[in-house]
Amino acid sequence: MGYLESINWDMIKKDLQQGLEKGMAAMKQGAIVVQKTAEDLTEEGMRQYKILTLKSRIHEAITDLGAKAYVLMSGTKKNPALDAGVKNIMARIKDLEVQIAIFEGKGNEARPKARSKARKKK
């Protein structure tokens, strides 16, 4: 009886199949983990993009506010805080700040309701 004849080929085949199955299971699990990580990164990227967009809109509103205050103070009005346009811009800025706080996980759900009252006075 030679060496090749003493090898249990059925046992080797069974071990290879088990190893292949375990490897495939590990690969599937790894793919699931990678997919979940990619989804998490995508969600975080979208959240950061929304926050950046809201901050940009705040910057634009503050520019509008400064321009409106300058025009009012250059004219007859001395207190721009009493102007309806200024109040509207301030309400818009506060609304954007609330939205940012919500995206950052610091949100207070009661604040957006106060904003809607300021807009109704328009």
HELIX and SHEET records of a PDB file:
HELIX    1   1 TYR A    3  SER A    6  1                                   4    
HELIX    2   2 TRP A    9  SER A   74  1                                  66    
HELIX    3   3 PRO A   80  LEU A   82  5                                   3    
HELIX    4   4 ALA A   84  PHE A  103  1                                  20    
HELIX    5   5 ARG A  111  LYS A  120  1                                  10    
END                                                                             
